């Protein structure tokens, strides 16, 4: 299965979404020492790593699997924060972005 994805566009969209939220986050809203933020980072890290690996095993190129795993995970986290939670927390979105990027980077570097 070969699928050509505009990988650069995914990166631009992710960066724009994060840029919309990150500058407006006050210091008290975001701390990686917070158990809530650690949970967001760990969960999205694991999901991103699993999705990137799954996409690769499904036949995608390593680069496309990297981008799609990261983008899918970030989109899931953003949707959860937008529609599931009672209040929208920009710090949680930032933590999801960190975990999504970290999991996909681990996949890219280590190559699970």
Secondary structure, 3 states (H helix, E strand, C coil): CCCCCCHHHHHHHHHHHHHHHHCCCCHHHCCCCCHHHHHHHHHHHHHHHHHHHHHHHCCCCHHHHHHHHHHHHHHHHHHHHHHHCCCCCHHHHHHHHHHHHHHHHHHHHHCC
